[in-house]
Amino acid sequence: MRGDEGVPARERFEHWRELLGKSRASEVTSAHADDFQVEARHLELGSATLLKTSFPSARFRRTAGMARRSDPGVYHLTLLLGGAMALTHGTGPAKMFRPGDLHIVDSAQPFDLRAFGAGGAGRGGPGVEAVGVDLPASMLSLPEHRLRGILGRGFSGREGMGAVLSEFLVSLDRQAAALGLDEAARLGTVVADLVTAWLTRELDCEAAAPDHARQRATMESIRAFIRRNLHDPDLSPPVIAAAHHLSVSYLHRLFAQQSHGETVAAWIRAQRLERARRDLADPALRTMPIHMVAVRWGIPSASDFSRSFRAAYGLSPREHRNCAPAARAAP
């Protein structure tokens, strides 16, 4: 859903509020309701739900009465990407959040969340942007009493397991349109395992997480490390294993289990080729020599790059660049 396409201005707010109510029932108000500029994407992940939205300043209140009348037993995780938020959860003090922060609220407890666009979010100004996931308590594999101390608090999504989780949620949102129902359902389980692993790290009780959750979290941390270091031609299994305090043999076993038999080296090569493929089709990089595109992504040998690229995509790097829309449109 895009709030500014196909929906009259005065109906956008109600339309968006109904969408939120599917998984996050609360009283929603906004000073911008008469001309609500909003974008939202709602993705079902099996029993979990992903919601990406950007909107003007607004307030979300789940009262004690609402919680008593209807408690679906869901935890709401939010990653703030833009703007600011102030949250009062249960009877605790208000907490302020800034972009890159993560927080969780419980549908069984009242909360009051105020979201502010950057610079006050006046009309036409920058608004609030966030991606959230709603998880049934049964998916988290953690007892309720361990979670009480973490609810309503803010945590950094810019480092450690918080960064791994944040990067995964943002990436999942970007790929939402390409996911089939079965894929989306499987990814819901992956999200739950990552959230469980992140929470146990924050709670300093990692032993409480199931083995599968710890393994998936380690795997996503490895993938994130590889993506950040694709430019380095010396990136290799020993380097990756050392960075994660693993043996090389365990790294290979874990990768084989979690990547359907694909090797570490094959995954690195595929990631590098895909980044290079995108760069070759980018009009802004049209003048960059092809061999420099390869070097940019950790492939110093022009002949290796050309051979691997053709094997992966059926075209040479130059042919792919010449087939890009910008190249066909050029005089």
C-alpha positions as CSV (number, residue, x, y, z in Angstrom):
1,M,0.0,0.0,0.0
2,R,1.1,3.5,-0.8
3,G,-1.0,6.0,1.0
4,D,-0.6,8.7,-1.7
5,E,-1.7,6.5,-4.6
6,G,-5.4,5.7,-5.3
7,V,-6.7,6.8,-1.9
8,P,-8.3,10.2,-1.4
9,A,-6.4,12.5,0.9
10,R,-9.0,12.5,3.7
11,E,-9.2,8.6,3.7
12,R,-5.5,7.8,3.8
13,F,-5.2,8.1,7.6
14,E,-8.2,5.7,8.2
15,H,-6.9,3.3,5.5
16,W,-3.5,3.2,7.2
17,R,-5.0,2.9,10.7
18,E,-7.0,-0.2,9.5
19,L,-3.8,-1.7,8.1
20,L,-2.0,-1.2,11.5
21,G,-4.9,-2.7,13.3
22,K,-4.5,-6.1,11.6
23,S,-1.5,-6.8,13.9
24,R,-1.0,-3.7,16.2
25,A,-4.4,-2.7,17.6
26,S,-4.2,0.7,19.3
27,E,-5.8,4.1,19.3
28,V,-4.0,6.1,16.6
29,T,-4.2,9.9,16.3
30,S,-2.4,12.4,14.2
31,A,-2.4,16.2,13.7
32,H,-1.9,15.4,10.0
33,A,-5.0,13.1,9.6
34,D,-6.7,15.4,7.0
35,D,-3.8,15.2,4.6
36,F,-1.8,12.1,5.6
37,Q,1.3,11.4,3.5
38,V,2.0,7.7,4.1
39,E,3.6,4.7,2.6
40,A,3.3,1.2,4.0
41,R,4.0,-2.4,3.2
42,H,2.5,-5.4,5.0
43,L,4.0,-8.8,4.6
44,E,2.7,-12.1,6.1
45,L,5.6,-14.3,7.3
46,G,3.6,-17.4,8.4
47,S,2.6,-16.6,11.9
48,A,4.7,-13.4,12.0
49,T,4.0,-10.1,10.3
50,L,6.4,-7.6,8.8
51,L,5.3,-3.9,8.5
52,K,7.4,-1.2,6.9
53,T,5.8,2.3,7.0
54,S,6.7,6.0,6.7
55,F,4.2,8.6,8.0
56,P,3.9,12.1,9.6
57,S,4.0,12.5,13.4
58,A,1.4,10.3,15.2
59,R,0.5,8.9,18.6
60,F,-0.3,5.2,19.3
61,R,-2.0,4.3,22.6
62,R,-2.9,0.8,23.7
63,T,-4.9,1.2,26.9
64,A,-5.2,-1.2,29.8
65,G,-8.8,-1.8,28.8
66,M,-7.8,-2.8,25.2
67,A,-5.2,-5.2,26.6
68,R,-7.7,-6.8,28.9
69,R,-10.4,-7.1,26.3
70,S,-8.2,-8.6,23.6
71,D,-4.6,-9.8,24.0
72,P,-3.4,-11.8,21.0
73,G,-0.2,-12.7,22.8
74,V,2.1,-10.9,20.4
75,Y,5.4,-9.0,20.9
76,H,5.9,-6.0,18.6
77,L,9.5,-5.3,17.6
78,T,10.3,-1.9,16.0
79,L,13.4,-0.7,14.2
80,L,13.3,3.1,13.9
81,L,14.8,4.3,10.6
82,G,13.9,8.0,10.7
83,G,12.4,10.5,13.0
84,A,12.1,10.0,16.8
85,M,9.9,8.1,19.2
86,A,9.0,8.4,22.9
87,L,7.5,5.3,24.5
88,T,5.9,4.7,27.9
89,H,5.4,1.0,28.3
90,G,3.2,-0.4,31.1
91,T,4.0,1.6,34.3
92,G,7.6,2.3,33.3
93,P,9.2,5.7,32.6
94,A,9.2,7.2,29.1
95,K,12.1,6.2,26.8
96,M,13.3,8.2,23.8
97,F,14.5,6.4,20.6
98,R,16.4,7.7,17.7
99,P,17.2,6.2,14.2
100,G,18.9,2.8,14.5
101,D,17.3,1.9,17.8
102,L,15.2,-1.2,18.5
103,H,12.5,-1.7,21.0
104,I,9.8,-4.3,21.9
105,V,6.4,-3.9,23.4
106,D,4.0,-6.5,24.6
107,S,0.3,-6.7,23.5
108,A,-0.6,-7.7,27.0
109,Q,0.5,-4.4,28.5
110,P,-0.6,-0.8,27.8
111,F,1.7,1.5,26.0
112,D,1.8,5.1,24.8
113,L,4.1,5.7,21.8
114,R,4.6,9.1,20.3
115,A,6.3,9.3,16.9
116,F,7.8,12.6,15.7
117,G,9.1,13.4,12.2
118,A,12.6,14.9,12.0
119,G,12.5,18.7,12.7
120,G,8.9,18.4,14.0
121,A,7.5,16.8,10.9
122,G,5.5,19.8,9.7
123,R,3.5,19.4,6.6
124,G,5.7,18.4,3.7
125,G,8.7,17.9,6.1
126,P,10.5,14.7,6.8
127,G,8.4,12.1,8.7
128,V,8.8,9.0,10.7
129,E,10.1,5.8,9.1
130,A,10.2,2.4,10.7
131,V,10.1,-1.3,10.1
132,G,8.5,-3.6,12.6
133,V,7.8,-7.3,13.0
134,D,5.0,-8.8,15.1
135,L,5.8,-12.2,16.6
136,P,3.5,-14.5,18.6
137,A,5.1,-15.2,22.0
138,S,5.3,-18.9,21.1
139,M,7.8,-18.2,18.3
140,L,10.4,-16.7,20.6
141,S,11.5,-19.8,22.6
142,L,12.0,-17.7,25.7
143,P,10.0,-17.7,28.9
144,E,7.9,-14.7,29.7
145,H,9.7,-13.8,32.9
146,R,13.0,-13.4,31.1
147,L,11.4,-10.9,28.7
148,R,9.9,-8.6,31.3
149,G,13.1,-6.6,31.9
150,I,13.6,-5.9,28.3
151,L,10.2,-4.6,27.3
152,G,9.9,-0.9,26.5
153,R,13.6,-0.3,26.6
154,G,15.7,0.9,23.7
155,F,18.6,-1.0,22.2
156,S,21.1,-0.2,19.5
157,G,20.6,-1.8,16.1
158,R,23.9,-0.4,14.9
159,E,26.3,-3.0,16.4
160,G,26.6,-6.7,17.3
161,M,23.5,-8.9,17.0
162,G,21.3,-5.8,17.0
163,A,23.0,-4.8,13.7
164,V,22.6,-8.3,12.2
165,L,18.9,-8.3,13.1
166,S,18.4,-4.7,11.7
167,E,20.1,-5.5,8.5
168,F,18.0,-8.6,8.0
169,L,14.8,-6.8,8.6
170,V,15.7,-4.0,6.2
171,S,16.8,-6.5,3.6
172,L,13.6,-8.6,4.1
173,D,11.5,-5.5,3.4
174,R,13.4,-4.7,0.2
175,Q,12.8,-8.3,-1.1
176,A,9.2,-8.5,0.0
177,A,7.7,-8.2,-3.5
178,A,9.8,-11.1,-4.8
179,L,8.9,-13.6,-2.0
180,G,6.4,-16.4,-2.5
181,L,4.1,-17.6,0.3
182,D,6.3,-20.6,1.3
183,E,9.5,-18.5,1.2
184,A,7.9,-15.8,3.4
185,A,6.7,-18.4,5.9
186,R,10.2,-19.9,6.2
187,L,11.7,-16.4,6.7
188,G,9.2,-15.8,9.5
189,T,10.9,-18.7,11.4
190,V,14.4,-17.2,10.6
191,V,13.2,-13.8,12.0
192,A,12.0,-15.4,15.2
193,D,15.3,-17.2,15.6
194,L,17.3,-14.0,15.1
195,V,15.1,-12.1,17.5
196,T,15.5,-14.9,20.1
197,A,19.3,-14.9,19.7
198,W,19.4,-11.1,19.9
199,L,17.3,-11.1,23.1
200,T,19.3,-13.7,24.8
201,R,22.4,-11.7,24.0
202,E,20.9,-8.6,25.5
203,L,19.6,-10.6,28.5
204,D,23.0,-12.3,28.9
205,C,21.4,-15.7,28.8
206,E,22.5,-17.1,25.5
207,A,22.4,-20.6,26.8
208,A,18.6,-20.3,27.0
209,A,18.3,-20.0,23.2
210,P,17.7,-23.2,21.3
211,D,20.6,-24.5,19.2
212,H,18.8,-23.8,15.9
213,A,18.3,-20.1,16.9
214,R,21.9,-19.7,17.8
215,Q,23.1,-21.3,14.6
216,R,20.8,-19.2,12.4
217,A,22.0,-16.0,14.3
218,T,25.6,-17.0,13.8
219,M,24.9,-17.6,10.1
220,E,23.3,-14.2,9.6
221,S,26.2,-12.6,11.4
222,I,28.6,-14.4,9.0
223,R,26.6,-13.3,6.0
224,A,26.6,-9.7,7.2
225,F,30.3,-9.8,7.8
226,I,30.9,-11.1,4.3
227,R,28.7,-8.5,2.7
228,R,30.6,-5.7,4.5
229,N,33.9,-7.1,3.3
230,L,33.3,-8.1,-0.3
231,H,35.7,-5.4,-1.4
232,D,38.6,-7.2,0.3
233,P,40.3,-9.7,-2.1
234,D,41.7,-11.5,0.9
235,L,38.3,-12.3,2.3
236,S,38.4,-16.1,2.9
237,P,37.0,-18.8,5.2
238,P,40.0,-18.6,7.6
239,V,39.4,-14.8,7.9
240,I,35.7,-15.2,8.4
241,A,36.1,-18.0,10.9
242,A,38.6,-16.0,13.0
243,A,36.3,-13.0,13.0
244,H,33.6,-15.1,14.6
245,H,35.8,-17.2,16.9
246,L,35.0,-20.4,15.0
247,S,37.1,-23.2,13.5
248,V,37.3,-23.3,9.7
249,S,35.8,-26.8,9.7
250,Y,32.8,-25.7,11.8
251,L,32.3,-22.7,9.5
252,H,32.1,-25.0,6.5
253,R,29.7,-27.4,8.3
254,L,27.5,-24.5,9.4
255,F,27.4,-23.0,6.0
256,A,26.5,-26.3,4.4
257,Q,23.7,-26.8,6.8
258,Q,22.2,-23.3,6.6
259,S,22.8,-22.6,2.9
260,H,21.5,-25.9,1.4
261,G,25.0,-27.2,0.6
262,E,26.4,-24.0,-0.9
263,T,30.1,-23.5,0.0
264,V,31.4,-20.3,1.7
265,A,33.6,-19.6,-1.4
266,A,30.6,-20.0,-3.8
267,W,28.5,-17.7,-1.7
268,I,31.2,-15.0,-1.6
269,R,31.7,-15.3,-5.4
270,A,27.9,-15.0,-6.1
271,Q,27.6,-11.9,-3.8
272,R,30.6,-10.2,-5.6
273,L,29.2,-11.0,-9.0
274,E,25.8,-9.7,-8.1
275,R,27.2,-6.4,-6.8
276,A,29.3,-6.0,-10.0
277,R,26.2,-6.8,-12.1
278,R,24.3,-4.0,-10.5
279,D,27.2,-1.6,-10.9
280,L,27.6,-2.4,-14.6
281,A,23.9,-1.5,-15.1
282,D,24.1,1.7,-13.1
283,P,24.1,4.8,-15.3
284,A,26.0,6.8,-12.7
285,L,28.9,4.3,-13.0
286,R,28.9,4.2,-16.8
287,T,32.4,5.7,-17.2
288,M,34.0,3.4,-14.6
289,P,36.2,0.8,-16.4
290,I,34.9,-2.7,-16.2
291,H,38.0,-4.0,-14.5
292,M,37.7,-1.4,-11.8
293,V,34.1,-2.5,-11.1
294,A,35.5,-6.0,-10.6
295,V,38.3,-4.6,-8.3
296,R,35.7,-2.7,-6.3
297,W,34.1,-6.0,-5.3
298,G,37.3,-7.9,-4.5
299,I,38.0,-9.5,-7.9
300,P,41.4,-8.2,-9.0
301,S,41.8,-10.5,-12.1
302,A,40.0,-9.2,-15.1
303,S,40.0,-12.6,-16.8
304,D,38.6,-14.4,-13.8
305,F,35.9,-11.8,-13.5
306,S,34.9,-12.1,-17.2
307,R,34.9,-15.9,-17.1
308,S,32.9,-16.1,-13.8
309,F,30.4,-13.4,-14.9
310,R,29.6,-15.2,-18.2
311,A,29.2,-18.5,-16.4
312,A,26.7,-16.9,-13.9
313,Y,24.7,-14.6,-16.3
314,G,25.3,-15.9,-19.8
315,L,26.8,-12.6,-21.0
316,S,30.2,-10.9,-20.7
317,P,30.4,-7.9,-18.4
318,R,30.6,-5.6,-21.4
319,E,27.6,-7.2,-23.1
320,H,25.6,-6.8,-19.9
321,R,26.6,-3.1,-19.6
322,N,25.6,-2.5,-23.2
323,C,22.2,-4.1,-22.6
324,A,21.4,-1.9,-19.7
325,P,18.4,0.5,-20.2
326,A,20.7,3.6,-20.0
327,A,22.9,2.2,-22.7
328,R,20.1,1.4,-25.1
329,A,18.7,4.9,-24.6
330,A,22.0,6.6,-25.3
331,P,22.3,8.4,-28.6
